[in-house]
Amino acid sequence: MVEVLFDVVILGFGPAALSLAIALHELPRPLNVLILERKPCFSWRGGASPLNGSRMRTSLLQDLVTQRNPLSDFTFINYLWATGSLVDYTNLSLVNPPKSVFCHYLQWCASKIEALGWIRYGHEVSGLEPLSVANGEINTWRINAKDIKGGTLRSVEARRVIIAVGSQAKLSPPLSSFRSHRRLFHSARFHEALPDIQSNEARSLNIAVLGGDDEAVEIFEHLCSVASDSKVVLYLDDTALRQTDTNPFLSSAVQTPNRLPYELRRCLGAQGDFRAVAPTVHSSVLSRLYLLQYSQLVKQGNRTEHNSRICTSKEITHARTSEGTSRILLDVTDISTGVAEKSVPFDYIIAASGYERTEHQRLMARLQSVLDSLDGSVTVDSSYRVNFKRGKVAAQSGVWVVDGFEIESGDAFSFLALRTETVLQSLFENDKTGTQDGKHTEAGTLVERATL
Ligand SMILES: Cc1cc2nc3c(=O)[nH]c(=O)nc-3n(C[C@H](O)[C@H](O)[C@H](O)COP(=O)(O)OP(=O)(O)OC[C@H]3O[C@@H](n4cnc5c(N)ncnc54)[C@H](O)[C@@H]3O)c2cc1C
């Protein structure tokens, strides 16, 4: 059953979609907007792990709106004021808010958008397809979704579709067959692992954390404090933990108008290979961790006896269950010496092996024939608008993919509000003239093409 024609349908309701929804709500003209989210309520995955006093890596000014509209009701500062905590927060002098507070801010904003009646939770989108064609151009899209509770399939129609479905947990090949093993958790599910670890009757557990980014290191640090009788080891393939480049000149370069989408600008130093950027950790986390390791050295001497160990240059080549138990053994090769070794049986493994962003491709599978690329891949222009073949899609219609770049793009909140402004400008830029302007029609020349 098809309902009204929506001006904009947003797929997914994470922070990216929330920022866009606020921007659409703040436009002077009323719009018919729908947001489809598969979860039963709003939740931010960055806040799912209850890490001790963990703070945002980004500033309170890098919220959902401030850099786009500092006068908005949805700023972090206004949230503090509206919830009666502005004075107390000010006394803390914290530029980087505690994650628990930022999570509450996001929930607070989400509840205001919910009140507009724009959101349908529990709806998983399966794909979109072109619908009506006027003068040979697609001007409406059909979005197919499943009501998860009732199992009913539903369709909605829209002029413009924004895909904001985020990323999906990725496991590296030696561990991919352990996806549903009860001892192995991707870092995205650490909040599920933690109660299990803490309620385990064995006092001294062997736990491995795999990875070398902020997420891996924060989880490692947290386990070292809450499971202090256990042996916790961090394996990473790099020769050392590396520091995130937070120099303000780079941040300025990312925020300055450019022909590239925001995600790619931070990687410009990577000599064109955007995917080759090594995982990094914020300096404050590195300092804390180094101090922890040093205190251990002073107390315990022999490094191999330490309760928490950081093992660099290690590649996990194989994993199997330890005979007669559900514990997991790892084959580990030292990259610097080539020597292979077998690990102790691990009671738990937390794999911070990153995320992949391929969901938008699945959702757009039925649009392949109209995509403007030789190999059927999805490309966007600098306003995140999908490049379709010339003359195939009407100017007032289109699809935008806001979080599909297969790269570690740093902290999304550092450019979230700016990216929202870019998308917003592009969504309605052709409404006034009724024709595509030079920017889009000349996509190959004026606008950089970016493969997701
Ligand atoms: C532990 C952790 C800490 C972090 N800390 C920071 C930080 O301090 N600062 C910072 O800037 N960034 C941080 N990040 C990164 C930040 O969380 C993410 O970049 C941000 O969540 C991205 O938002 P998003 O809306 O693009 O994607 P997501 O948060 O992944 O949201 C996507 C939404 O789409 C929904 N969805 C997916 N597929 C479908 C479908 N087919 N149908 C319907 N709905 C669908 C999902 O359920 C989800 O709700 C952190 C991330 C993690 C994991």
The ligand as an SDF file (V2000), in Angstrom:
LIG
                    3D

 53 58  0  0  0  0  0  0  0  0999 V2000
   32.7260    3.4710   20.5900 C   0  0  0  0  0  0  0  0  0  0  0  0
   32.6430    4.6340   19.6220 C   0  0  0  0  0  0  0  0  0  0  0  0
   32.9850    5.8950   20.0550 C   0  0  0  0  0  0  0  0  0  0  0  0
   32.9070    6.9960   19.1930 C   0  0  0  0  0  0  0  0  0  0  0  0
   33.2520    8.2330   19.6470 N   0  0  0  0  0  0  0  0  0  0  0  0
   33.1940    9.3010   18.7950 C   0  0  0  0  0  0  0  0  0  0  0  0
   33.5460   10.6420   19.2240 C   0  0  0  0  0  0  0  0  0  0  0  0
   33.9310   10.8530   20.3670 O   0  0  0  0  0  0  0  0  0  0  0  0
   33.4630   11.6670   18.3260 N   0  0  0  0  0  0  0  0  0  0  0  0
   33.0480   11.4380   17.0370 C   0  0  0  0  0  0  0  0  0  0  0  0
   32.9920   12.3850   16.2440 O   0  0  0  0  0  0  0  0  0  0  0  0
   32.7160   10.1910   16.6010 N   0  0  0  0  0  0  0  0  0  0  0  0
   32.7720    9.1290   17.4420 C   0  0  0  0  0  0  0  0  0  0  0  0
   32.4360    7.8850   17.0040 N   0  0  0  0  0  0  0  0  0  0  0  0
   32.0150    7.7350   15.6090 C   0  0  0  0  0  0  0  0  0  0  0  0
   30.5030    8.0080   15.5130 C   0  0  0  0  0  0  0  0  0  0  0  0
   29.8010    7.2580   16.4520 O   0  0  0  0  0  0  0  0  0  0  0  0
   29.9610    7.5600   14.2900 C   0  0  0  0  0  0  0  0  0  0  0  0
   30.7030    8.1600   13.3000 O   0  0  0  0  0  0  0  0  0  0  0  0
   28.4600    7.9550   14.1960 C   0  0  0  0  0  0  0  0  0  0  0  0
   27.6770    7.0790   14.9950 O   0  0  0  0  0  0  0  0  0  0  0  0
   28.0290    7.8530   12.7770 C   0  0  0  0  0  0  0  0  0  0  0  0
   26.6820    8.1860   12.7170 O   0  0  0  0  0  0  0  0  0  0  0  0
   25.8160    7.6620   11.5060 P   0  0  0  0  0  0  0  0  0  0  0  0
   24.4620    8.2390   11.6820 O   0  0  0  0  0  0  0  0  0  0  0  0
   26.5270    7.9550   10.2240 O   0  0  0  0  0  0  0  0  0  0  0  0
   25.8120    6.0570   11.6130 O   0  0  0  0  0  0  0  0  0  0  0  0
   25.2070    5.1310   12.7290 P   0  0  0  0  0  0  0  0  0  0  0  0
   25.4280    5.6880   14.0700 O   0  0  0  0  0  0  0  0  0  0  0  0
   25.7430    3.7520   12.4400 O   0  0  0  0  0  0  0  0  0  0  0  0
   23.6260    5.1200   12.4220 O   0  0  0  0  0  0  0  0  0  0  0  0
   23.0620    4.4680   11.3010 C   0  0  0  0  0  0  0  0  0  0  0  0
   21.6290    4.0500   11.6240 C   0  0  0  0  0  0  0  0  0  0  0  0
   21.0590    3.4400   10.4710 O   0  0  0  0  0  0  0  0  0  0  0  0
   20.2930    2.3070   10.8700 C   0  0  0  0  0  0  0  0  0  0  0  0
   20.2000    1.3800    9.7350 N   0  0  0  0  0  0  0  0  0  0  0  0
   21.2310    0.7040    9.1530 C   0  0  0  0  0  0  0  0  0  0  0  0
   20.7580   -0.0440    8.1220 N   0  0  0  0  0  0  0  0  0  0  0  0
   19.4160    0.1750    8.0590 C   0  0  0  0  0  0  0  0  0  0  0  0
   18.3830   -0.3070    7.1940 C   0  0  0  0  0  0  0  0  0  0  0  0
   18.6190   -1.1510    6.1890 N   0  0  0  0  0  0  0  0  0  0  0  0
   17.1160    0.1160    7.4180 N   0  0  0  0  0  0  0  0  0  0  0  0
   16.8290    0.9940    8.4390 C   0  0  0  0  0  0  0  0  0  0  0  0
   17.7770    1.4790    9.2820 N   0  0  0  0  0  0  0  0  0  0  0  0
   19.0500    1.0810    9.0820 C   0  0  0  0  0  0  0  0  0  0  0  0
   21.0790    1.7550   12.0460 C   0  0  0  0  0  0  0  0  0  0  0  0
   20.2540    0.9500   12.8700 O   0  0  0  0  0  0  0  0  0  0  0  0
   21.5620    3.0210   12.7420 C   0  0  0  0  0  0  0  0  0  0  0  0
   20.6610    3.4740   13.7200 O   0  0  0  0  0  0  0  0  0  0  0  0
   32.4820    6.7980   17.8470 C   0  0  0  0  0  0  0  0  0  0  0  0
   32.0970    5.5080   17.4190 C   0  0  0  0  0  0  0  0  0  0  0  0
   32.1830    4.4260   18.2960 C   0  0  0  0  0  0  0  0  0  0  0  0
   31.7620    3.0630   17.8050 C   0  0  0  0  0  0  0  0  0  0  0  0
  1  2  1  0
  2  3  1  0
  2 52  2  0
  3  4  2  0
  4  5  1  0
  4 50  1  0
  5  6  2  0
  6  7  1  0
  6 13  1  0
  7  8  2  0
  7  9  1  0
  9 10  1  0
 10 11  2  0
 10 12  1  0
 12 13  2  0
 13 14  1  0
 14 15  1  0
 14 50  1  0
 15 16  1  0
 16 17  1  0
 16 18  1  0
 18 19  1  0
 18 20  1  0
 20 21  1  0
 20 22  1  0
 22 23  1  0
 23 24  1  0
 24 25  2  0
 24 26  1  0
 24 27  1  0
 27 28  1  0
 28 29  2  0
 28 30  1  0
 28 31  1  0
 31 32  1  0
 32 33  1  0
 33 34  1  0
 33 48  1  0
 34 35  1  0
 35 36  1  0
 35 46  1  0
 36 37  1  0
 36 45  1  0
 37 38  2  0
 38 39  1  0
 39 40  1  0
 39 45  2  0
 40 41  1  0
 40 42  2  0
 42 43  1  0
 43 44  2  0
 44 45  1  0
 46 47  1  0
 46 48  1  0
 48 49  1  0
 50 51  2  0
 51 52  1  0
 52 53  1  0
M  END
$$$$
